[in-house]
């Protein structure tokens, strides 16, 4: 099993209590403004988790498809949708395996829902590049995409040579290893989790290489979204892009 699938299955019931999930009602108007989907348009939510964005967007009349690797996260998303009285298409699969040719007017991939989450065997670039290709393929020409990725400048400022010697941080591939046991407060878990960080120029080039025009790279830390300059200790970067017209 993908270690991230196992992690999110265990994490699902506590996810919505995290501080970075508390800004949904403010985030959705931002998404609508900058995605500019047509009324009733189809939106793809890659790495949708417990569906906090998908369900609110569905309440506003958008046709939502949420994709996530964790069935437990999707079970919680389905309950959220049922309580809200809306229909959302939930798909349990790895984001590297999902695309739907020109089916969506807009797409989101937020809070490392799919990007940046590697196994120890994954190529540090190829997995995320495949996800971006899938998103680009799934968008209709002119469709917009909003993406969050982990900010490399923050980890570069906080890591030290001991982290490199211990194998916790790899400055060549901008990857970091952490213990799931600490994150879940369960010493019985032996899984290590690997995350990929990006500089702003790198993620811009990566998105552009998949058939999208990048409007900009902005500060994307949860609770502080905006079309604003990136701060060095920003937790996340935000990319806004548009599928090429063709």
C-alpha positions as CSV (number, residue, x, y, z in Angstrom):
1,X,0.0,0.0,0.0
2,X,1.2,3.5,-0.8
3,X,2.3,4.9,2.6
4,X,0.3,8.1,2.0
5,X,-2.8,6.1,1.5
6,X,-2.3,4.3,4.9
7,X,-1.4,7.6,6.6
8,X,-4.5,9.4,5.3
9,X,-6.8,6.5,6.2
10,X,-5.6,6.8,9.8
11,X,-5.6,10.6,9.7
12,X,-9.1,11.0,8.2
13,X,-11.1,11.5,11.4
14,X,-8.8,14.2,12.7
15,X,-8.1,16.0,9.5
16,X,-11.0,18.5,9.8
17,X,-9.8,19.7,13.2
18,X,-6.5,20.9,11.8
19,X,-5.9,24.7,11.8
20,X,-5.2,24.8,8.1
21,X,-8.7,23.4,7.3
22,X,-10.6,26.2,9.1
23,X,-10.7,28.7,6.3
24,X,-12.9,27.0,3.7
25,X,-15.7,29.6,3.6
26,X,-13.2,32.3,2.9
27,X,-11.2,30.2,0.4
28,X,-14.1,29.2,-1.8
29,X,-14.9,32.8,-3.0
30,X,-11.2,33.2,-3.8
31,X,-11.4,30.0,-5.9
32,X,-14.5,31.1,-7.8
33,X,-13.0,34.5,-8.5
34,X,-9.7,33.2,-9.9
35,X,-11.0,30.0,-11.5
36,X,-13.9,31.9,-13.1
37,X,-15.8,28.7,-13.9
38,X,-19.1,29.1,-15.8
39,X,-22.3,28.8,-13.8
40,X,-22.9,25.1,-13.1
41,X,-19.5,24.2,-14.6
42,X,-17.6,21.0,-13.9
43,X,-14.7,21.3,-11.5
44,X,-12.1,18.7,-10.6
45,X,-10.7,18.5,-7.1
46,X,-7.5,16.5,-7.1
47,X,-6.6,15.2,-3.6
48,X,-10.0,16.3,-2.3
49,X,-9.6,14.8,1.1
50,X,-12.7,15.2,3.2
51,X,-14.3,17.2,0.5
52,X,-14.3,20.6,2.3
53,X,-14.0,22.6,-0.9
54,X,-15.9,20.2,-3.2
55,X,-19.0,20.2,-1.0
56,X,-19.2,24.0,-0.6
57,X,-18.7,24.5,-4.4
58,X,-21.4,21.9,-5.0
59,X,-23.7,23.9,-2.8
60,X,-23.1,26.8,-5.1
61,X,-24.2,24.8,-8.1
62,X,-21.0,23.5,-9.5
63,X,-20.6,19.9,-10.7
64,X,-17.8,18.5,-8.6
65,X,-15.6,15.5,-9.0
66,X,-13.3,14.7,-6.1
67,X,-10.4,12.3,-6.4
68,X,-8.4,11.0,-3.5
69,X,-6.1,8.1,-2.7
70,X,-7.8,7.5,0.8
71,X,-11.1,5.8,1.0
72,X,-11.5,6.8,4.6
73,X,-11.1,10.5,3.6
74,X,-13.7,10.0,0.9
75,X,-16.1,8.3,3.3
76,X,-16.0,11.4,5.4
77,X,-16.4,13.5,2.2
78,X,-19.5,11.5,1.3
79,X,-21.0,12.1,4.7
80,X,-20.3,15.8,4.4
81,X,-22.0,15.9,1.0
82,X,-25.0,14.0,2.3
83,X,-25.4,16.3,5.3
84,X,-25.3,19.3,2.9
85,X,-27.8,17.7,0.5
86,X,-25.5,17.8,-2.6
87,X,-24.3,15.3,-5.1
88,X,-20.5,15.0,-5.7
89,X,-18.7,12.3,-7.7
90,X,-16.1,10.7,-5.4
91,X,-13.3,8.6,-7.0
92,X,-10.9,6.6,-5.0
93,X,-7.6,6.4,-6.9
94,X,-4.1,7.7,-7.1
95,X,-4.0,11.0,-8.8
96,X,-1.3,9.7,-11.2
97,X,-3.9,7.3,-12.5
98,X,-6.8,9.7,-13.1
99,X,-7.5,11.9,-16.1
100,X,-10.7,12.6,-18.1
101,X,-10.1,14.2,-21.5
102,X,-11.3,17.8,-21.6
103,X,-14.0,17.1,-19.1
104,X,-13.6,20.0,-16.7
105,X,-14.0,23.8,-16.8
106,X,-11.6,24.2,-13.9
107,X,-9.4,22.2,-11.4
108,X,-7.9,22.6,-8.0
109,X,-5.2,20.7,-6.1
110,X,-4.9,22.3,-2.7
111,X,-3.0,21.7,0.6
112,X,-0.8,18.9,-0.8
113,X,-3.9,16.8,-1.5
114,X,-1.9,14.9,-4.2
115,X,1.2,16.9,-5.2
116,X,4.4,16.7,-3.2
117,X,3.6,13.3,-1.6
118,X,6.1,10.7,-2.7
119,X,6.9,7.1,-1.8
120,X,10.6,6.4,-1.0
121,X,10.8,4.8,-4.5
122,X,9.2,7.6,-6.5
123,X,11.3,9.7,-8.8
124,X,11.3,13.1,-7.1
125,X,10.0,14.9,-10.2
126,X,8.2,12.3,-12.3
127,X,5.2,11.6,-10.0
128,X,4.2,15.3,-9.7
129,X,4.8,15.8,-13.4
130,X,2.4,13.0,-14.2
131,X,-0.3,14.5,-12.0
132,X,0.1,17.9,-13.7
133,X,-0.1,16.3,-17.1
134,X,-3.3,14.5,-16.0
135,X,-4.9,17.8,-14.8
136,X,-3.9,19.6,-18.0
137,X,-5.4,16.8,-20.1
138,X,-8.6,16.9,-18.1
139,X,-9.1,20.6,-18.5
140,X,-11.0,22.1,-21.4
141,X,-9.0,24.7,-23.3
142,X,-9.0,27.9,-21.4
143,X,-9.8,26.1,-18.1
144,X,-8.1,27.4,-15.0
145,X,-6.1,25.5,-12.4
146,X,-5.2,26.5,-8.8
147,X,-2.4,24.5,-7.2
148,X,-0.6,24.5,-3.8
149,X,2.9,23.0,-3.3
150,X,5.3,23.0,-0.5
151,X,7.7,26.0,-0.4
152,X,11.4,25.0,-0.7
153,X,12.8,28.3,0.7
154,X,11.2,27.5,4.1
155,X,12.7,24.1,4.5
156,X,16.1,25.3,3.1
157,X,16.1,28.0,5.8
158,X,15.2,25.5,8.6
159,X,17.2,22.4,7.6
160,X,20.8,21.9,8.7
161,X,23.8,19.7,7.9
162,X,22.8,17.2,10.6
163,X,19.4,16.7,8.9
164,X,21.2,15.9,5.6
165,X,23.6,13.5,7.3
166,X,20.7,11.8,9.0
167,X,18.9,11.4,5.7
168,X,16.0,13.5,6.8
169,X,16.5,16.2,4.2
170,X,17.9,15.8,0.7
171,X,19.0,19.2,-0.7
172,X,19.6,17.7,-4.2
173,X,16.1,16.5,-4.7
174,X,14.4,18.9,-2.2
175,X,12.8,16.0,-0.4
176,X,12.2,15.5,3.3
177,X,11.5,12.3,5.3
178,X,9.3,12.3,8.4
179,X,7.9,9.5,10.7
180,X,4.2,8.9,10.4
181,X,4.4,7.7,14.1
182,X,5.1,11.2,15.3
183,X,2.5,12.8,13.1
184,X,-0.2,10.3,14.2
185,X,1.1,10.0,17.8
186,X,1.2,6.2,17.4
187,X,4.5,4.5,18.1
188,X,3.4,1.3,16.5
189,X,3.6,2.8,13.1
190,X,6.9,2.4,11.3
191,X,6.0,4.2,8.0
192,X,8.2,7.0,6.8
193,X,6.7,9.8,4.7
194,X,8.5,11.6,1.9
195,X,7.6,15.1,0.7
196,X,8.8,17.1,-2.2
197,X,9.4,20.9,-2.0
198,X,9.5,23.4,-4.8
199,X,11.1,26.7,-5.6
200,X,8.8,29.2,-7.4
201,X,10.8,29.1,-10.7
202,X,10.8,25.3,-10.7
203,X,7.1,24.8,-10.2
204,X,6.4,27.5,-12.8
205,X,8.4,25.6,-15.4
206,X,6.9,22.3,-14.4
207,X,3.3,23.5,-14.8
208,X,4.2,25.3,-18.1
209,X,5.7,22.1,-19.5
210,X,2.3,20.3,-19.1
211,X,0.4,22.6,-21.5
212,X,-0.6,25.4,-19.2
213,X,0.2,29.1,-19.1
214,X,1.2,30.3,-15.6
215,X,-0.5,33.6,-14.5
216,X,1.7,33.7,-11.4
217,X,3.2,32.1,-8.3
218,X,1.9,33.6,-5.1
219,X,1.9,33.1,-1.3
220,X,-0.4,30.1,-0.7
221,X,-0.2,29.4,3.0
222,X,-3.5,28.4,4.4
223,X,-5.4,31.3,6.0
224,X,-3.4,33.8,4.0
225,X,-4.2,33.3,0.4
226,X,-3.9,36.2,-2.0
227,X,-2.2,37.5,-5.1
228,X,0.7,38.6,-3.1
229,X,4.5,38.1,-3.1
230,X,5.8,34.9,-1.7
231,X,7.5,35.2,1.7
232,X,10.6,33.1,2.4
233,X,9.0,31.2,5.3
234,X,5.7,30.7,3.4
235,X,4.5,27.1,4.1
236,X,3.0,26.8,0.6
237,X,3.2,28.4,-2.8
238,X,0.1,28.9,-4.9
239,X,0.2,28.6,-8.7
240,X,-2.7,29.9,-10.9
241,X,-2.5,28.6,-14.5
242,X,-4.7,28.3,-17.6
243,X,-4.9,25.4,-20.1
244,X,-3.7,26.4,-23.5
245,X,-6.4,27.3,-26.0
246,X,-6.2,24.7,-28.8
